[in-house]
Amino acid sequence: ICADPELMGEDTSAAAATGAASKFLLSVLPDGRLPRIAPNREGGMLFFWSEVPRLVATIEGWRLHYVVNAGTPQAENHDDAVFAADASPSELVHLVAAR
């Protein structure tokens, strides 16, 4: 997320929600299981775990989408899920912990 979303023409409320959701997701991950992180083109954040099976997650606001076995014929898409600061995305956290 850029330092000043208004200068980049982004909706500051969406950028703030994405930042808060991303920070929360990182806080509930198991120790030592942090992903690579990068902004995506749509204003969200991309999280990538390269271990097998590869796991890719995108957060936009408080919406989460992730793919297990990303980039393979066995890819499993998990459509948008809404989570909140008082309820972690438990299925994703479980997948990360199992690595």
C-alpha positions in Angstrom: 0.0 0.0 0.0 1.5 3.3 -1.0 2.3 5.8 1.7 -0.3 8.3 0.5 -3.2 6.5 -1.3 -4.8 9.8 -2.2 -1.8 10.8 -4.3 -2.1 7.5 -6.2 -5.8 8.1 -6.9 -6.9 5.2 -4.6 -10.0 5.1 -2.4 -8.5 5.8 1.1 -11.2 3.9 2.9 -10.5 0.8 0.7 -6.7 1.2 1.2 -7.2 1.5 4.9 -9.4 -1.6 5.1 -6.9 -3.6 3.0 -4.1 -2.5 5.3 -5.9 -3.3 8.4 -7.0 -6.7 7.1 -3.5 -7.5 5.9 -2.0 -6.6 9.3 -4.6 -8.7 11.0 -3.9 -11.7 8.8 -0.2 -11.5 9.5 -0.9 -11.3 13.3 -2.8 -14.6 13.3 -0.3 -16.6 11.2 1.8 -19.2 13.0 5.4 -18.1 14.0 7.9 -18.6 11.2 5.2 -18.9 8.5 5.3 -15.4 7.0 4.7 -15.1 3.2 6.2 -12.9 0.6 4.0 -9.8 0.3 3.4 -7.4 -2.5 0.6 -5.0 -3.6 -1.5 -6.1 -6.5 -2.7 -4.0 -9.4 -6.3 -3.8 -8.1 -5.2 -2.1 -4.8 -5.1 -5.2 -2.7 -2.3 -7.1 -1.2 -0.9 -10.4 -2.4 0.5 -13.0 -0.1 2.7 -15.9 -1.4 4.0 -19.0 0.3 6.3 -20.9 -2.0 6.4 -24.2 -0.2 4.6 -27.1 -1.7 1.7 -26.9 -2.1 2.0 -23.3 -3.2 -0.4 -21.0 -1.6 -1.4 -17.6 -2.9 -3.8 -15.2 -1.1 -5.2 -11.8 -2.0 -6.8 -9.4 0.3 -8.9 -6.4 -0.8 -10.6 -4.6 2.0 -11.8 -7.4 4.3 -12.3 -9.9 1.5 -9.9 -12.8 1.1 -9.4 -15.1 -1.9 -6.8 -17.8 -2.0 -5.5 -20.6 -4.2 -3.9 -23.8 -3.0 -1.5 -25.5 -5.4 -1.4 -22.2 -7.4 -0.1 -22.5 -10.9 -0.6 -26.2 -11.1 -3.3 -28.4 -12.7 -4.3 -29.3 -9.1 -5.1 -25.7 -8.2 -8.0 -25.2 -5.7 -9.7 -21.8 -5.7 -11.3 -20.6 -2.5 -13.6 -17.8 -3.5 -14.0 -14.5 -1.6 -14.5 -14.9 2.1 -15.2 -11.9 4.3 -13.5 -11.9 7.7 -13.2 -9.4 10.5 -10.7 -8.4 13.1 -12.4 -10.6 15.6 -12.6 -13.7 13.4 -9.5 -15.0 11.7 -9.7 -16.8 8.3 -9.3 -20.1 10.0 -9.1 -22.4 7.0 -6.2 -20.3 5.5 -4.4 -20.1 8.9 -4.8 -23.9 9.2 -3.3 -24.5 5.7 -0.3 -22.2 6.6 0.2 -24.0 9.9 0.3 -27.4 8.3 3.3 -26.5 6.1 
